[in-house]
Amino acid sequence: MIIGAGGVGRVVAYKCAQQKEVFSDILLASRTKEKCDEIKDAIGDDRISTAAIDAMDVPALVALIRSFQPDLVIHVALPYQDLAIMDACLEAGVDYLDTANYEPEDEAKFEYKWQWAYQDRFKEKGLMALLGSGFDPGVTSVFTAYAAKHYFDEIHYLDIVDCNAGDHGHPFATNFNPEINIREVTQKGKYWENGEWVETEPHQFKKKLHYPEIGVKDSYLIYHEELESLVKNFPTIKRARFWMTFSEEYLTHLRVIQNIGMANIDPVEFEGKQIVPIQFLKAVLPDPKSLGANYKGWTSIGCRIRGIKDGKERTCYIYNNASHEAAYAETGTQAVSYTTGVPAMIGAKMMVTDQWKKPGVYNVEEFNPDPFMDELNKCGLPWKVELDIDLEL
């Protein structure tokens, strides 16, 4: 059962439908059933059924889950719905998977503590919850686990680098839900160093980094959720940072949006009605799933790692480059949705085939990375490894 019919939900539905030997029947559910029907018609697979659901309505969601009786619920809607859907999965007795950690609807803050607190409840029910099975978080965490297993005795320095070098032709647009995207990139930065978190101002640190087959791009230090779980699960890490590319034009638009209050999440009164500025902004910005048709160029996301192997320092760069045009040709979405949706399907496959299976709440890096890495190569996200090179970070 897939909850969410945005760009990522569309990709997950496409990729699950391709895995006929794994996923026998698929229910695609969203607040707006018409969106689900459009995706079903585009895929043209009779094994897909659709339904309307408010994911925050736990009793209604439990009833829908019980009527369909899935082996797994794949949650690719909004991060502030995580806990409600986890509650529904516990009550209905079904496993859970998501691509982004919980953040409160009324606060621009995300961390894993709320979902990790479900550990005992999922264990007691004999159920599994897999957190962050997208690309970042998700693939970047599996890349780190793969490097730790095959190339290092200890990882000391981890830099996750995320470049979107694509051009969608709009003056300003976000690549996924604007409300979540803008909240994510405008909050203060944070990185891990010497056993503690160091907070930075938004976009305080910039580096010019070279991305394979793309070139040099301005990359800014921001906080990203997988850092929290990676430093917990790989305690030898001395420093962990996350870098994302932004053009100067994008940052200028972002500063204006913030300066005039359109990024605010607190309601304001307008003509006798309460509106949330960032939700109004979402309504007037281009729909992320509409960007694919004219999107050109590539994304490049990976992990640049330094550590020790057999007593000697070594480096490793594991990355994937994905084409916006290729993603649209296959699924009708751009590469940002594609690179999130494919790993969600792979994580689901790991669970329903029992390759990753144990009761409790887990992040993707806590399992054997090898079968997941194999599936990336088979399912449209091939990766490359460069060892013992001069890393820029």
N, C-alpha and C positions, 0 to 999 in steps of 0.2 A: 504494500500500500504506500503510495507516494502522496505526501501532503505538500501542496505548492505547485502552482501552474505558471510561474514566471519563466524566465529564460533557463534557469538551472533545472526546474522541474521538467521543462520540455526536453532538455538533454537527457536527464535521468530516464524519462519515459522512453525516449528513442533507444538509449543504450540497453535498458532492461529488455525491451522488445526484441532486440537483436540476439539476446541470450536465451533462446527458446528452451534450451535444455536445462536452464537454471530457474527461470521465472515462468511458471506455468500460466499464472493469471495475474493481472495488474489492475489495481484500482487507483485512479488518479483523482484526487479530491482537492478542492479549493473553495474559497468563499464564493467564487463566481463559477458556476458549472459550465457556462459557455466557453470559458478559457480552456477548461479541461476537454470539452467536446472538440474544440478547434485543434488541439494537439492530437487527440485520438484520430480525427479525420486526416490530419497531415501524415500520421504514421501509417494509417490504414491497416490496423491490426485488430481483429475481432476479440482478441484475448484481453483487450483493454476496456474496462468499464469506467464510468465517471460518476462523481457525486459532488454535491454542494455541502460544505462544512465550515463552520466557524471553529477554528482550531483552539480558541480560548474557551469554548463551551465544552467542558470536560465530559459531562454526562452524554451530550449528543455525540461527541467523538468516540466515547466508549461504546455506545450503541452501534455506531457505524463500523468500528473495528470488529465487534462481535458478529455483526451480520456478514462481513466479508471473510473473517477468520484468516487473516494473513499470517505468514511466518515472521514478518518483519514490517515495521513502519519506518519509511524513509522520510525524514522531515527536512524539506528544503523550502520552507516558507520564511518567516521572520524570526530572528534570534530571540526576541522577547516572548515568543510562544513556546520556547524549549521546555520550560518546566510544566506547563499545562499538558503538553503532549506526552512528556515522560510520566506524568500522573495518570493520564489515560492509558498508556501502555501498561503500567503497573496494575491498574484495575482490570484491564482486559486480558492480561497475561500474554503479552507479546513483546518481542525484542524491539529495540529502538536504535536509530542511527540519525546523526545530524551532520552538518557541515560547518557550523559556527556556534561558538559558545554563547551562553545566556547573557543578555544584558537587559536591565530593567527598562521598561518603556518610558519611564519618566526621568531617567538619568543616563547620561552618555558615559557609560562605564561598562566594561565587560571583563569578566574573570571566571575561572572555572569553579570557584568555591561552592556556588549554588548547586551545580550539577554533580560535583564530586561528593557532595553531602548525600546523594542518593545511593551511594555504594552499598550500604547494608540492606536497603529495601530491595534493590535489584537482586542481590545475592540471595536473600531470604526467599524470593519468589522464583529463584532459578532462572532469572532472565538476564539478558545482556544489553547494555547500552554502549554504543560505540560513538565517541565524541570526535568531531572535527575531521570527518572523512571527505574533505574537499581538496583543494590544491594547497592553499595556505590559509588556514591550517589543513593538514592532510598529507598530501604528497611530500611537502617539505619535511614533515615529521618522519615519514617513511624513508625519505632520502637520508635523513640523519641516522636513523636506525640501521639502514643498509650500510652506511659508511662505518658506523661503530662495529658492526658485525664482521665486515670483510676487510676494512682498510686500516683500522686503528685499534690500539690497545686502550688508549684514552683520547677522548676529544677534549681539547682545551679552548678553542676559539671557534665560534659558529656565527657566520653572517648569512642571513637569508636575504636574497636579492630578488626583487620583483619589478620587472620592466614591462610596461605596455607601450610598445612603439607603434601602435595602430593609429589610424586616422579615420574617424567616423564622419567627418565633414561638418559637424555642428560646432558653433562657437564654444558651447559648454554643455556637457552631458556627463552623467555618471554611468559606470559600466555595470552596476547592479543597483538594487533599490536605493534611490537617492537619500532617503531618510537614514538608512544604515550607513551608506558610503560616506556621506558628509560628516556624520557623527564620528565615524572611525578616524578619518584623516585630519579632523580639526582639534581633536583632544591632545593633551600634552603627550610628548613622547616618553619612552621609558626603555631602558636596557639593563641587562644583568651584568654585573662585574664584581668579582671577588666576594661573592656570597651575599650581595645585596642589590636592590633595585636603585638605579640612578634615574631621576626624573629630568626631562628636558622640556624646553618650550616647544610648541608646535613648529616643526620644520627648522629647528635651530641649527642642525648639523647637515651639511650637504657635501657629497663627494661626487666627482665625475668618474663613473664606473663604465668599463667596457663590457658590453653584452655580446655574446657570440652571434655573428651574422647580422647584427643590428648596428653596433658601434657604441660610441660614448654617449651616455645620457646622465643628466643631473639626477642624483639619487639622494633621497632625504631619509634621515633616521626617524622612524615612527614606532609606536608600540604595536605589536601584533600578538594575538592570544597564544599562538603555539609556543612562544618563548616561555610562558609560564609552565607548561607541562614538560617541555624539553629539559629545562634546567632541573626540574624535579626528577625526571626519569634518567637523566645522564648527569649525575652529580659531579663528574670530573670537569664539567664545563666551567671555565674561569670567566668567560665573557660571551654573551649572546646578544646579537643585535638584529634588527630588521630594517631593510632599506627598500624604499619604493620610489619609482620615478614619477615626477610631475613636471609638466612643462611650465614655463613662466606664465603663459597665458592662463593655464588652469589655476595656478596659485593666485593670480590676480583676481579672477572671478571668485575664487573661494574667499579671499580677503574681503571683497565687496559684499558678498553674501553674509559673512560674519559681521562686518561693520554696520550693516543696515538692519541686523537682527533677524535675517531670514533663516539663520541656522539654529535659532532658539527652539527649545522643546517645551517651553512653558506656554500654556494657552494665553491668548490675548483676546479681548473683546472687539469684534468688528461688526458694525451694523446689528447689534443686539445678539450676536452669536459668538460662541467661543471657538476660536480656531487656533491650531498649533502652526506657527510660521513655517517650520521645516516640512510639515505635511502639506501645506499650501504650495510650497516651492516644488515638492514632489509632483503635484498635480500639473504644474505648468512646464516642468522640464521634459525633455524627450523620454519616452518610455525606454528603458534599457534594452528590452527585447526588440525594439524597433530599429536598433542601430545596426544590426547584422548585415542588412542588404547592401549597405554602402561602406562597410568597414574594410579597410585595407591594412596590411602589415602583420606584425607578429607580436606575440608576448614571449618573454623569456624569464623563467622563474627557476631558482635553484638555491643550492646551499654551498657556500664556500667555507671549508673547514680546515683547521690546523690542529694537529695533535701529535701523538707519539705512537710509533709502531716499532716493536723490537728495540726499544731504547733510543730510536732516532726520530727526529722531527720529520713529519711529512705533511703534505697538503692534498686536498681533494676538492674538486668542483663537480657536483652532480647537478644537471639542469635539464629542463625541457624547453624547447621552442615550439610554439603552437601558432598556426596560421588562422587569422580571422576569416579569410576567404574559404579555407578548407572546412572550418567549423560550420560556416553558413551553408555551404554546399551539402553537407551531410545532415544537419539538424535544423537549419533555419535560424541559428543563433550565432552571436559573435564568440570569440575565443575565450573571453572571461567567463561566460556562462559554461562554455564547453569544458574548460579546464577544471571547473568546480563539479559539474555534473558527472563527468566520466569517473572520477575517483569515488563519488558517492555510490555509483553502480558497482564499482569494484569492491568497495567496502561491504556492500550488501551481499555480493557474491561470496566474499570471504566468510561471511556469517552463515548464510543459508546452506553453504556446502561444508560447514563445520571446520574450515581451515583456521578460522579465528573464532573460537567459541569457548567462553567460560562465563559463569554468572558474575555480575557486577558491572561497574561503570569504568570504562577504559578509554584512553586515548590511543590513536592508531599506532604510535611508536612502541607500544607495549607488546606487540605481537611480532611474529616472524615476518620480516619485510619481504622475503624472497618471492613468495607467490604473488603478492601485490605488485611488486616490481615487474614480474613477468607479464601480468595482465595489462599494465600500463603500455608495454610495447605492443601487445596484441590489439588493444582497444582504442588506439588513436593518439596516445601521448607518449611517443618514444623518448627515451632519455639517453643522455651521454655522460660519460665520466672522464674527467681529466685528472691525472694523478701527478703529484710532485711537480707542480707548476708554480710560477711566481704569482701568488694571489695579490690583488691590489689592496685588500683590507687587512 
